Amino acid sequence: MKIILLLSLGFVLFAQGYGNSLDSCQGRCGYGTDPQYTCQCNSACERYGDCCHDYVTICKGSLSCKDRCGEKYDSQNQCHCNSECSRHNNCCSDYKDLCLSGSLSCKGRCGEKYDSQNQCHCNSECGRHNNCCSDYKDLCSGDTGGGGGSISDSEIAALSEVLYAVDSNKASMNEVILDPQALVPDSQTGTQQDLSPDKLFQFVDEASLFSKPTYAAFLALLDNYNRNTGVTESFSPQQLEEQEHFLNEAISNTEVGQELYAFLFTKGVYKSEEEFKYDLKMMWFGLYSRYNGKMDSSGFEHIFAGEIKSNKVSGFHNWLQFYQLEKRGLLNYYSHSFNGPWETYPDVLGMQFKWDGYYKQVGSAIMGCSPEFDLALYSLCYIARPGKQCKLSLGGKPLIIQTYTWDNSSYGDGKKYIASAFPATPRS
C-alpha cells in the first residue's frame, strides 16, 4: 500500500512538473485560449486571471514598442511596431509615441529604405525630395542641398575623368571626321542663316562604330518616337524590349556603365545594379506630358532623339541622331557658335541647324563619344545635381552639364523625370 501511494505521489509530482513546463508562455504569446493548458498567454488572461507564471516576463514586452520600432512582423507578438501595422490596425498602443516621434531623427536610420510612416527621411534621396530629417547632414554625412547625398563636386569631377579614360567605344579622329565651317558669335545664332555649304559630318566609319553593341542598341531606339509634342507616344513590346536591351548593354556590359554604378553604389544611392537600371529606365524612358495633357515626351526622346514644340526644335543633344538625319537629307547644318578645347573625341560643339524646316538656335552635343558615355555623364549629373549645373572634368579640361527636372509629374516615391540635360556652352 505504501509503495502504491509513493508511486501515485511520484506520478502526481512528475505530472505537475511536466505540466509546469508545458504551461510556460515560451512560444505561445498571442495565441488564443487553449484548453490543453492550465494557463494562458494572451491579452485576455489578465482579465480572467489565468496567465502563466512567466507571462509578464515573456509576453508583456510584446505589448510595447520599446526597442522594437521597425522590427519585422512576428506572429508571436500581440501588437506590432513597423510601418505595416497602421494598415492592418495592429500597432501597439505606444507605437506612435515611441516609433513615429523617433522618425524625426536619423539616429540609427542612415541609408534606410523609404517608409511612408516616417515624417522625415534618412537616405540618399531625401535631399532631392526635400524631406530629410533635421539631423540627416550631421548623422549621415548628407548634403541636403544637392540631391546626390554626400557627392561632392570634386568626386563628380574625378569620376568624370575616370569615365573619360575608360570610354573604349568612343570614336577615333579617323572614324568620325567633322567640318565645322562657319563660327558665329552669339549675336548671330538666331539669324537662321546657312553659312556652311557642306555637311558637318564628312565621314563616319559606320562599319567600325555601328557594329558595337551599344551603338546598335542606341540607334534602334531613335525611330521609336513621334517628334511632335502633343501626340501620345506608345511603344510596342519590341520597342520596350529595345529600351531594356540598351540599358543592359550600356550599364552591365561596358566599363563606363560599371564605373558609374560602382560609384553610386559606394555612395549609397543604389543598393543593387537592378535597382540602378530600373531607376534609369524610369528616369529616361518614363513618359510625361509636355503639351495638352498627352503622354508625349520622355527624357530620352527630348535629349537624344529631339522634339518639335511651338514650331522649333526642342532638346536634340546627340551627335548620332544629328549624323543620321543629316545623312538622310533631313537636317541642314548652318554654323557653330562653340567648339570645345578637346583635340580628340569626345569634344563639344554648339550648333545651329534646321531639322526638316524647324530651327535650333544652339544645339550643343558631346561629339564622338559612345552612347554609354553620353548616358553616363547626363545620368551622373542628374542624379547628383538635379536641376543644377554639374561641373565635370574631361582630360583635365572643365565641362559643365546643365540639367533640368520635370516637376509636373513623378514616378516611384516622388522621383522626378529628367526634363533636359546638355553641355552648357558659354553661349547656351
N, C-alpha and C positions, 0 to 999 in steps of 0.2 A: 504493500500500500504506500509506504514511504517512497519507494522507488518510483511508483506511478505519479505521485504528487510532485516529486522533484522533476520528473521528466515533463510533466504538464507545465510546471512553473517555468522550466527552462525554455519550453516551446513558446510560452507567452512572452517571456523576456526577449527571446530571439525575434518573435513576430513584431514586438514593439520596436525593437531596434531596427529591424528591416523596414518596418512601416515608417519610422522616422527618416530613414534615408530616402524613401520614396516620397515622403511628404515634405520635401525641400522644394524651394522655388527655382532651383537650378534648372535652367532651360524651359521654365514654364511661365515666365512673366507675360501677362497679357492674354493668356488663354482663357476661354470661358470656363464655367463651373464644370468640374469633372468629378462625378460621384465615386470614382475609384480611389480618390484621395480624401483623407480626413481634413485637409486644409486646402485653401485656395490661394491663387497668386494673381488675381485680377483686381481692378479698382473696386468691385462690389464687396470684396472680402472685408474691407474696413467698415462698411455699413453693417454687415451681418456678423462681424466679429469672428470670422473663421479663417483669418490669414495664417499662413505658415509662419513658423518662428523666424525664418530668415527673409520674410517678405520685404521688410524695410531695407535690410542690407542689400539684397539682390535686385529688387524690383523698384523700390521707391525712387531711386535715382533716374529711372527711365521715364518718370513723370515730369522731369525738369530738363531744360535745355542747357543747364550748366555744363560747360566743357563739351557740348555736343553739337554746337552750331555747324551746319554744313555736312553733317555725317551722312553716310549712305543709309538708305532705307533698311530697317531691320524689323522683321515681323515680331520679334521678341518684345519690342518696345511698344508701350501702350499709347504713346504720342510721339511726334516726330519733330525734327528740327532742321529740315532742309527746305530748299526753295519749292519743293513739290507739295509740302504739307498744306499750304493755303488752298491749293486747287482741290485737294482731297479732304479738306476740312478735318485734319487730324493733327494739327500742330499742338505742341504743349502750351500750357497757359502762359508760360513766361517766354515763348518764342520771340514775340515782338520786342519785349524789353531786352532780352539777352542777345538776340541774334540780329535783329534789324537795326537796333541802335549801334551795334558793333560794326554794321556795314558802313558807317560814316567814316571809318578809319581803314587804312590799308595794312594795319598790323596783322601779319600772318597771311596776307591775301595777295601779295605781289605776284602778278602773272596769272592770276586765276581766270577761268573762263567767264564769259558774260553771264550774269544772273539777274533776271529782271526784278527779283525781290530786293536787290541791293539798291540803296538810294544813291550811291556813287560807286565808282569802279576803279580797278587797280591793275589793268592790263595795258598792253601797248596801244590799244585802240582808243582809250579814253580821251587822250589828247585831241584826237581827230574829232571826236563827238562831243567834246567839251563837257564831260561828265566824270572827271577824275575826282577822287576824294581829296580833301584839302591837304592831306599829308602824303599824297602819292609821290611828289617830287622828292621829299625828304626820305621816305622809307623805301621807295622803289627805284630811286635814281632816275626818275622820269623827267621828261621835258614836255610840260603841258602845252607849250606854245607851238609845237611843230607838227604833231600828228604822227610822228615817227618814233614815239617813245624817246629813248635816250640816244638817238642817232645824231651825231654832231656833224657840222659842216666839214670838219677835217676827215671824218670817217667816210662821208659821201665822196669827197674828192679822192681819197685813197682807193676806195672801191672802184670808182670810175676809171682810174688808171689801170687797175687790175683787169677790168672788163676790156679796156682798150688794148691791153697787151695780149689777152687770150682770144681775141676775135679772129680765129684762124680762117673763118669763112669770108672775111672782108675781101673786096676786090683789090687786085693789084693795079698799078697805074697802066699796065698793058691790057688789062681785062676791061677797063672802063676808061674811055678817052672822051673828055669834055672839051667843048669850045665855048667858053662863057661869053665871048664877044663884048657887047656894049656894057660898060659900067656906068650907071646913072646915079646922080645924087638923090637924096631923099625927096627933094622938092619935085622931082620928075617922075616918081613912081606911079603917080595917079594919072599921068597924061595919056596912057594907053597907046603909046607909040611903039611900033615894031622897029626896033633899032638893030636887030640881029637877023640878017637874012638867012643864016644857016641854022641847022638844028643844034640844040645844046649837046645832045649825045651823038658824037661822031662814030663811036664804036662801043659795043658791049659784047663781050665774049659769052654768048648765051650757052654754048656747048659746055663751057667750063663752069659757069656760075649756076645756071638754072637746073643743072643735074644734081646739085647739092640738095639734100633732103629739106632743109629749112627754106630754101628759096622756092622749091617746088610746092611745098605746103603753103607758103605765104601767097604765091601767085594764084593758087587755086581759090583763094578767098576773095580776090579783088572783083570778080564778076558776080558776087552773090548779093549785090546791093542795088537798089534804085537810088540814084544820086539826088533826087528831088526830095526836099523836106516836105512834109505834109502827106506823104504817101507811105502807108503802113508797110513795114518790112515783114516778110515771112520767109522761113527757111525750111527747106526740105530735109528729110533725115540725112541725106548725103551731105548737105551743106553744114548741118550741125556736127556731123562727124568730121568734116574738114576743120572746124574750129578746134575740136578736141585734138585732132592729129597735129595741127600746127603748134598748139601749146605743149604737147608731149615732145615733139621734135625740138622746139626752141628751148625748153626748160630741162627735160630729162636727158636729152641726147647731145647737148653742147656744153662746152666748158664755161661759156658765158652764162648760160642759164643756171648751171650748178653753182658757180661762184656767187651769183645773185642770191639764190636760195640759201646757200650756206651762211651768208652774211645775215640775212633776215632771220634765219633760224637762231643763230647765236644771239641776236638782239631780242629774241623772244616775240617777234612779230607773228611768226607762224610756228606751229608745233609739228608739222609734217609737210612733206612735199605735196601730198594730195590736197591738204588744206590751202597751200600756196597756189597751186594750179586752179583750184576751184575759185579762189578769190580773183585771180587774174581773169578767169573766164567770165565771171560776173562783171568785174570792173571794166573789161574791154568789150565784151560781146553782149552784155545785158542791154536790152532795148529801153529807150525812153523817148519822150516826145519833145521835139524842137518846134513843132508848128501844129496848131489846130487840134491838139489832143491826140494826134496819131502817133503810134509807136513806130517812129520813122528814123530813129538815129541810134548810134552807139559810139563809144569811144573809138573803136577800131574803124568804123566807117568814116567818121569825121576826120580823124588824124591821118589814116593811111590811105583810104580809098578816095576821100574828098566828097563834098556835097555841094549842091546848088541851093542857095537860100537868098530870097529877095533879089533874084537875077544877078547874083555874084557867086564866085567860088568861095566856099566856106571850108576851113580846115585845109586838107591836102598838104601833108608834110612828109611825103615819102618819095625817094628817088626811083624806086622800081615802078611805081604807078606812073610817075612822070614819063619814064622811058617807054613804057608800054603804050601809053596814049600818044606820045609824040611819034612813035614808030608807025602807029596806025593812022596818022594824019589827023587825029582828033585834038591835038594840043599844039599851040603855036608859041614858041619861046620868044619873048620880046627883049629882055635885058636882065641884068642882075644889079642889085644895089649893095650887096655884101658878099665878099669871098673870104672865108676863114684863113687863118695863118698856116694851116697844115699843108705840108708838101706831099703827103701821101694820104690815102684813104684810111679812115673816114675824114671827110672835110665838111665844111658847112657853107651853103650857098643860099643867099636870099634872092628869090627870082620873081620876075614879072612875066605873066603869060596869060593866054586865053585858052580856055578849055571849051571847045565846041561852041565858041561865041561868048562865053562867060569869062569875065576878067578876074584875075587875082593880083592885087597890088603888091603884096610881099608874101611870097610863099617860101618860107625857109625850110630847109631839109638837111639831114645828115647824109652826105653823098658817099656812095661806095661802101657803106657798112653792110654787114649781114643783117637779115631780118631779126635774128635773135638779139643783136646788139641794139638795134632801134627799139625793140620791145623792152629790153632790159633797162636802158637808160631812162626811158619815159616812165616805166613802172617804178623804178627806184625813186625817181623824183616825185612821182605822185604819191607813193606810199610814205615817203619821208617828209615831203614838203608840199602837201596838197594845197593847191590854190596860191602857191607862192613861187618865188624864184629859187631855183636849185643850182648851187654852184658846183660845177664839175671841173675835172682836170683831165685832159687827154694829151698824152705825150708832153706833159709839162706846160701846156697852154690852156688857159681858162675857157670854159664854155658854160653859159647859163641856159638852163631849160626852164621855161615858164609853164606852169601847169594851172589848170582851172578845174574846179569841181562842178558837177551838175547838181544843183541844190534843189531842184523841183521834185525830185523823186529819189528813192533809195532802194537798197537791197539788204538782205540779212538783218542785222541788228542796227539799222540806221546808217549803213555804209553808203557812201556817195559814189556814183558812177564817175568815170573820168570824162570831163567835157572836152578838154583840149590839152595838148602839150606840143611844144615846138621849141626849136632853138631861138633864143631871144637875141637876135642880131642887134647891133647898135641902132638900127633904123626901124626895127619891128615894134 
